């Protein structure tokens, strides 16, 4: 930008270090905010200059002239955002490779060692997740509830050591207040606009912003996010009026959305195709019994293998039946539910007691002995026996079919 605005302040100090300020409206006043997030008042900058910076979504940067006077130049908000102090003292942005060869090496080799053991995700999808963050792409993670979508997003943040922000859009009643901010009235300040945490998030360079439960969000939220997520725009308009101020998305920001897919999710909406096209989709895998057991064993190594394998088999069985054409189950045991069940067993509950708390409530009791809940209860009870050396995954187990329910295997 070539536009400069002179201020009456004079500075002849040879050690002068130029500062850069954002402009916020407090009451009827335009205030300068330094890179530490502190309100420093007007700093001698005239009102018209501060107003122009605010209305055009620009920052003001100090420039010292030959005579020692300070002038202010309109610059991009990205320049301000790069200097903003970290949100937390332990949030250090990791060094991201810059050359193409370094990026390729990082994605296909180094990134594998960053995947935590608690995330059961194949290497290809993990590498794609890493690549999307390094390239500041928008990612949509889809899959049934409890399959690890949010956990995978948090693992990405930890692996890359990025600043992160979390917004549960499924729990948001007022999309504008959550994503933009609110107008308030104070008897001393008068009417003033308070920006949302989302504005702070999108102006933090290299941050990872999790938009959880996007499929449950109100369409108003989708409309607001359209320009934010568009690769060619990447800005947030603070007001719908023409010429209203905008906030630019900082460099390196990655957005991760999560969505539940399936008719069983009654509170979800079919996501607008225009919004969906702004993401690249990663479908989370539903674990099989072997993978589920491996995860549970990693999380609860002290729990007996018999119980962990039982939980894994119960979960796997419900997933297989719910995907079948028989119609015996319309729901399944999620990985989140199986982890909770294993946690209860770890804390001294029996398998049946743990299942009664963390599994059965997800299945309908309508229909009495023919209900989904009865079916799952029978499935759980077959494992309610003294510990033995029989292998649940092996061929050494003698089984027979239940007379009342041929699909339930009884020990």
C-alpha positions as CSV (number, residue, x, y, z in Angstrom):
1,X,0.0,0.0,0.0
2,X,1.3,3.5,-0.9
3,X,-1.2,5.5,1.2
4,X,0.5,7.3,4.2
5,X,-0.9,9.4,6.9
6,X,1.2,11.8,8.9
7,X,0.9,12.2,12.7
8,X,2.2,15.1,14.8
9,X,4.3,12.7,16.9
10,X,8.0,13.2,16.4
11,X,10.7,10.7,17.0
12,X,14.4,11.1,16.3
13,X,15.6,8.0,18.1
14,X,17.9,6.1,15.8
15,X,16.8,2.8,17.5
16,X,13.2,3.3,16.3
17,X,11.4,0.0,15.7
18,X,8.2,0.4,13.7
19,X,5.0,-0.9,15.3
20,X,1.9,-2.1,13.6
21,X,-1.6,-1.8,15.0
22,X,-5.1,-3.2,14.3
23,X,-8.0,-0.9,14.7
24,X,-11.1,-1.8,16.8
25,X,-14.3,0.2,17.4
26,X,-15.0,0.7,21.1
27,X,-18.2,2.7,21.6
28,X,-17.9,5.5,19.1
29,X,-14.1,5.5,19.1
30,X,-11.6,3.8,16.9
31,X,-8.9,2.4,19.1
32,X,-5.4,1.0,18.1
33,X,-4.6,-2.5,19.3
34,X,-0.9,-3.5,19.5
35,X,0.4,-6.9,18.7
36,X,0.1,-7.9,22.3
37,X,-3.6,-7.4,22.1
38,X,-3.5,-4.2,24.3
39,X,-5.6,-1.2,23.6
40,X,-3.2,1.7,23.3
41,X,-5.7,4.4,22.4
42,X,-5.2,6.7,19.4
43,X,-1.4,7.1,19.5
44,X,-1.9,10.5,18.0
45,X,-3.4,9.1,14.8
46,X,-6.2,11.3,13.5
47,X,-9.8,9.9,13.6
48,X,-10.2,9.8,9.8
49,X,-7.1,7.7,9.4
50,X,-8.2,5.3,12.1
51,X,-11.7,5.1,10.7
52,X,-10.4,4.3,7.2
53,X,-8.2,1.5,8.5
54,X,-11.2,0.0,10.4
55,X,-13.7,0.2,7.5
56,X,-11.3,-1.2,4.9
57,X,-10.1,-4.0,7.2
58,X,-6.5,-2.8,7.2
59,X,-3.8,-2.4,9.8
60,X,-1.7,0.7,10.5
61,X,2.1,0.5,10.3
62,X,4.5,3.1,11.6
63,X,7.0,4.6,9.1
64,X,9.7,7.2,10.2
65,X,10.5,10.0,7.8
66,X,13.9,11.6,7.3
67,X,12.9,14.4,9.6
68,X,12.1,12.0,12.4
69,X,8.3,12.2,12.2
70,X,6.2,9.1,12.2
71,X,3.8,8.4,9.4
72,X,1.2,5.6,9.3
73,X,0.7,3.4,6.3
74,X,-2.3,1.2,5.6
75,X,-1.2,-2.4,5.3
76,X,-2.8,-5.8,5.1
77,X,-4.1,-7.4,8.4
78,X,-1.9,-10.4,7.6
79,X,1.1,-8.3,8.3
80,X,-0.3,-7.5,11.7
81,X,-1.4,-11.1,12.4
82,X,2.2,-12.4,11.8
83,X,3.4,-10.4,14.8
84,X,0.5,-11.2,17.1
85,X,1.8,-12.7,20.4
86,X,1.0,-16.5,20.8
87,X,-2.3,-17.2,22.5
88,X,-0.7,-19.5,25.0
89,X,2.9,-19.6,26.2
90,X,3.2,-23.3,25.2
91,X,1.7,-22.8,21.7
92,X,4.8,-22.7,19.5
93,X,4.3,-22.9,15.8
94,X,6.4,-25.7,14.4
95,X,8.8,-25.1,11.6
96,X,7.1,-26.0,8.4
97,X,9.2,-27.1,5.4
98,X,9.3,-24.5,2.6
99,X,10.8,-26.1,-0.5
100,X,8.8,-28.6,-2.4
101,X,11.3,-31.4,-1.9
102,X,11.3,-30.8,1.9
103,X,7.5,-30.8,2.0
104,X,7.4,-34.1,0.1
105,X,9.9,-35.6,2.4
106,X,8.1,-34.4,5.5
107,X,4.7,-35.7,4.3
108,X,5.8,-39.2,3.1
109,X,8.4,-40.0,5.7
110,X,8.7,-37.8,8.8
111,X,4.9,-37.4,9.3
112,X,4.4,-41.1,9.9
113,X,6.4,-40.9,13.1
114,X,4.1,-38.1,14.3
115,X,0.9,-40.3,14.3
116,X,0.0,-41.2,17.8
117,X,-0.8,-44.8,18.6
118,X,-4.2,-43.8,19.9
119,X,-5.3,-42.9,16.4
120,X,-6.2,-45.9,14.3
121,X,-5.9,-44.4,10.9
122,X,-4.1,-45.8,7.9
123,X,-0.9,-44.1,6.8
124,X,-2.3,-42.9,3.5
125,X,-5.1,-40.9,5.2
126,X,-2.8,-39.6,7.9
127,X,-0.3,-38.4,5.3
128,X,-3.1,-36.7,3.4
129,X,-4.3,-35.0,6.7
130,X,-0.7,-33.8,7.3
131,X,-0.4,-32.6,3.7
132,X,-3.6,-30.6,3.9
133,X,-2.4,-28.8,7.0
134,X,1.0,-28.0,5.5
135,X,-0.7,-26.7,2.4
136,X,-3.4,-24.8,4.3
137,X,-6.2,-26.8,2.7
138,X,-9.7,-27.2,4.1
139,X,-10.4,-30.7,5.3
140,X,-13.8,-32.3,5.9
141,X,-13.7,-35.4,8.1
142,X,-16.7,-37.6,7.7
143,X,-17.9,-40.8,9.4
144,X,-20.3,-42.1,12.0
145,X,-20.3,-40.7,15.5
146,X,-17.5,-41.9,17.8
147,X,-15.2,-43.0,15.0
148,X,-12.4,-40.6,15.9
149,X,-12.9,-37.6,13.7
150,X,-12.3,-35.0,16.4
151,X,-9.5,-37.0,18.0
152,X,-7.7,-37.2,14.6
153,X,-8.0,-33.4,14.2
154,X,-6.5,-32.9,17.7
155,X,-3.7,-35.3,16.9
156,X,-2.8,-33.3,13.9
157,X,-2.6,-30.1,16.0
158,X,-0.3,-31.9,18.5
159,X,1.8,-33.5,15.7
160,X,2.5,-30.1,14.0
161,X,2.5,-28.1,17.3
162,X,0.2,-25.5,15.8
163,X,-2.1,-22.9,17.5
164,X,-5.5,-24.4,17.6
165,X,-9.1,-23.2,18.0
166,X,-12.3,-25.3,18.6
167,X,-15.8,-24.3,17.6
168,X,-18.7,-26.7,18.1
169,X,-21.1,-25.4,15.5
170,X,-23.7,-28.1,16.3
171,X,-24.2,-26.4,19.7
172,X,-24.4,-22.8,18.3
173,X,-27.7,-21.1,18.5
174,X,-26.6,-17.7,17.2
175,X,-24.2,-18.2,14.3
176,X,-23.5,-14.5,13.9
177,X,-22.5,-14.0,17.5
178,X,-20.2,-17.1,17.4
179,X,-18.5,-16.4,14.1
180,X,-18.5,-12.5,13.9
181,X,-19.4,-11.0,17.3
182,X,-22.0,-8.9,19.1
183,X,-23.0,-5.3,19.5
184,X,-23.2,-4.4,23.2
185,X,-24.2,-1.3,25.2
186,X,-22.3,0.0,28.2
187,X,-23.4,3.0,30.2
188,X,-19.8,4.3,30.1
189,X,-18.7,3.2,26.7
190,X,-22.0,3.5,24.9
191,X,-22.7,1.1,22.1
192,X,-19.6,-1.0,21.0
193,X,-18.9,-4.0,18.9
194,X,-17.1,-7.0,20.4
195,X,-15.4,-9.3,18.0
196,X,-15.8,-13.1,18.4
197,X,-13.1,-15.6,19.2
198,X,-13.5,-16.8,15.7
199,X,-12.1,-13.5,14.4
200,X,-9.1,-14.0,16.6
201,X,-8.7,-17.6,15.3
202,X,-8.7,-16.7,11.6
203,X,-6.2,-14.0,12.1
204,X,-3.7,-16.3,13.9
205,X,-1.1,-17.5,11.3
206,X,-0.7,-21.2,10.8
207,X,-3.5,-22.0,13.2
208,X,-5.7,-25.1,12.9
209,X,-9.4,-24.3,13.3
210,X,-11.8,-27.2,14.1
211,X,-15.4,-26.6,13.0
212,X,-16.9,-29.6,14.8
213,X,-20.4,-30.9,14.0
214,X,-20.6,-28.8,10.8
215,X,-23.5,-31.0,9.6
216,X,-25.5,-29.9,12.6
217,X,-24.8,-26.2,12.1
218,X,-27.5,-23.6,11.2
219,X,-27.5,-22.5,7.6
220,X,-26.7,-19.0,8.8
221,X,-23.3,-20.4,9.9
222,X,-22.7,-21.9,6.4
223,X,-23.5,-18.6,4.7
224,X,-21.0,-16.7,6.9
225,X,-18.3,-19.3,6.3
226,X,-18.7,-19.3,2.5
227,X,-16.1,-16.5,1.9
228,X,-13.9,-17.6,4.8
229,X,-13.4,-21.1,3.3
230,X,-13.3,-20.1,-0.4
231,X,-9.7,-20.4,-1.6
232,X,-10.0,-17.4,-3.8
233,X,-11.5,-15.1,-1.1
234,X,-10.5,-16.1,2.4
235,X,-12.1,-13.2,4.3
236,X,-14.9,-12.6,6.8
237,X,-17.2,-9.8,6.3
238,X,-18.3,-8.2,9.6
239,X,-21.5,-6.8,8.3
240,X,-23.8,-7.6,5.4
241,X,-23.9,-3.9,4.2
242,X,-22.0,-3.1,1.1
243,X,-18.6,-1.6,1.9
244,X,-18.6,-3.1,5.5
245,X,-15.2,-4.0,7.0
246,X,-13.7,-7.4,6.3
247,X,-11.1,-9.5,8.2
248,X,-8.6,-11.5,6.1
249,X,-7.8,-15.1,7.0
250,X,-4.1,-15.2,8.0
251,X,-1.5,-17.1,6.1
252,X,-1.3,-20.9,6.7
253,X,-4.7,-21.2,8.4
254,X,-6.2,-24.7,8.1
255,X,-9.9,-25.4,8.6
256,X,-11.1,-28.9,9.6
257,X,-14.8,-29.6,9.5
258,X,-16.4,-32.8,11.0
259,X,-19.7,-34.2,9.8
260,X,-21.8,-37.3,10.7
261,X,-23.1,-39.1,7.7
262,X,-26.2,-41.4,7.8
263,X,-30.0,-41.4,8.2
264,X,-29.7,-42.2,11.9
265,X,-28.4,-38.7,12.7
266,X,-31.7,-37.0,12.8
267,X,-30.4,-33.5,13.9
268,X,-28.0,-33.3,11.0
269,X,-28.6,-31.3,7.8
270,X,-27.6,-32.1,4.3
271,X,-24.6,-29.8,3.9
272,X,-24.9,-27.2,1.1
273,X,-23.0,-28.5,-1.9
274,X,-21.3,-25.1,-2.4
275,X,-19.9,-25.3,1.1
276,X,-19.0,-28.9,0.8
277,X,-17.0,-28.1,-2.4
278,X,-14.7,-25.9,-0.3
279,X,-13.4,-28.9,1.5
280,X,-11.5,-32.0,0.6
281,X,-13.1,-35.0,2.2
282,X,-11.3,-37.7,4.4
283,X,-13.6,-40.6,5.3
284,X,-12.7,-42.1,8.7
285,X,-12.5,-45.8,8.8
286,X,-14.8,-47.9,11.0
287,X,-12.5,-50.3,13.0
288,X,-12.8,-54.0,12.7
289,X,-12.6,-56.2,15.8
290,X,-8.8,-56.7,15.6
291,X,-8.2,-53.0,15.3
292,X,-10.6,-52.2,18.0
293,X,-8.9,-54.6,20.4
294,X,-5.5,-53.1,19.6
295,X,-6.8,-49.7,20.4
296,X,-8.4,-50.8,23.7
297,X,-5.3,-52.7,24.7
298,X,-3.1,-49.6,24.1
299,X,-5.5,-47.5,26.2
300,X,-6.1,-50.0,29.0
301,X,-3.2,-52.4,29.1
302,X,-4.1,-53.5,32.6
303,X,-7.5,-54.9,31.6
304,X,-7.8,-58.6,30.9
305,X,-7.5,-59.5,27.2
306,X,-10.7,-61.5,27.4
307,X,-12.8,-58.5,28.4
308,X,-11.1,-56.2,25.8
309,X,-11.6,-58.7,23.0
310,X,-15.2,-59.2,24.1
311,X,-15.9,-55.5,23.9
312,X,-14.2,-55.3,20.5
313,X,-16.3,-58.3,19.1
314,X,-19.5,-56.8,20.5
315,X,-18.8,-53.5,18.8
316,X,-17.8,-55.2,15.5
317,X,-20.9,-57.4,15.5
318,X,-23.3,-54.5,15.9
319,X,-21.5,-52.7,13.0
320,X,-21.8,-55.6,10.7
321,X,-25.5,-56.2,11.6
322,X,-26.4,-52.5,11.3
323,X,-24.9,-52.4,7.8
324,X,-26.7,-55.6,6.7
325,X,-30.1,-56.0,5.1
326,X,-31.7,-58.0,7.9
327,X,-32.8,-54.9,9.8
328,X,-32.1,-56.2,13.3
329,X,-30.1,-53.2,14.3
330,X,-30.3,-49.6,13.1
331,X,-27.5,-48.4,15.3
332,X,-24.0,-49.7,16.3
333,X,-21.5,-49.5,19.1
334,X,-19.1,-46.6,18.3
335,X,-15.4,-46.7,19.1
336,X,-16.1,-43.9,21.7
337,X,-18.7,-46.2,23.4
338,X,-16.3,-49.2,23.4
339,X,-13.5,-47.1,24.9
340,X,-16.0,-45.9,27.6
341,X,-17.0,-49.6,28.3
342,X,-13.4,-50.6,28.6
343,X,-12.8,-47.7,31.0
344,X,-15.6,-48.9,33.2
345,X,-14.2,-52.4,33.3
346,X,-10.9,-51.0,34.2
347,X,-12.6,-49.3,37.1
348,X,-14.0,-52.6,38.5
349,X,-17.4,-52.9,36.7
350,X,-18.3,-56.2,35.2
351,X,-18.7,-56.4,31.4
352,X,-22.5,-56.6,31.7
353,X,-22.6,-53.6,34.2
354,X,-20.4,-51.6,31.9
355,X,-22.5,-52.4,28.8
356,X,-25.7,-51.5,30.7
357,X,-24.3,-48.0,31.2
358,X,-22.4,-47.3,28.0
359,X,-23.9,-49.5,25.3
360,X,-27.5,-50.5,25.9
361,X,-28.9,-46.9,26.0
362,X,-28.0,-46.5,22.3
363,X,-30.5,-49.2,21.3
364,X,-34.2,-49.1,21.3
365,X,-36.2,-51.1,23.9
366,X,-39.4,-51.0,21.8
367,X,-40.6,-54.5,21.0
368,X,-39.9,-56.3,24.2
369,X,-38.0,-59.5,23.7
370,X,-37.7,-58.7,20.0
371,X,-36.2,-55.3,20.6
372,X,-32.8,-54.1,19.5
373,X,-31.8,-53.7,23.2
374,X,-32.7,-57.4,23.9
375,X,-30.7,-58.5,20.9
376,X,-27.6,-56.5,22.1
377,X,-28.1,-57.6,25.7
378,X,-28.0,-61.3,24.6
379,X,-24.9,-60.5,22.6
380,X,-23.2,-59.0,25.7
381,X,-24.3,-61.8,28.0
382,X,-22.6,-64.5,26.0
383,X,-19.3,-63.0,27.1
384,X,-20.4,-62.8,30.8
385,X,-18.5,-65.9,32.0
386,X,-15.5,-66.8,34.1
387,X,-12.2,-66.0,32.5
388,X,-10.9,-68.7,30.3
389,X,-8.1,-69.3,27.9
390,X,-10.4,-69.6,24.9
391,X,-9.4,-67.3,22.0
392,X,-12.2,-65.0,20.9
393,X,-10.5,-64.4,17.6
394,X,-9.3,-68.0,17.0
395,X,-10.7,-71.2,15.9
396,X,-10.4,-73.0,19.3
397,X,-13.8,-71.7,20.5
398,X,-16.7,-74.1,20.4
399,X,-19.9,-72.2,19.7
400,X,-23.5,-73.0,19.0
401,X,-26.4,-71.0,17.7
402,X,-29.1,-69.7,20.1
403,X,-32.4,-71.4,19.6
404,X,-34.2,-68.1,20.2
405,X,-32.0,-66.0,18.0
406,X,-29.9,-67.8,15.4
407,X,-27.8,-64.7,14.8
408,X,-26.5,-64.7,18.3
409,X,-23.6,-67.0,19.1
410,X,-23.7,-68.6,22.5
411,X,-20.7,-70.0,24.4
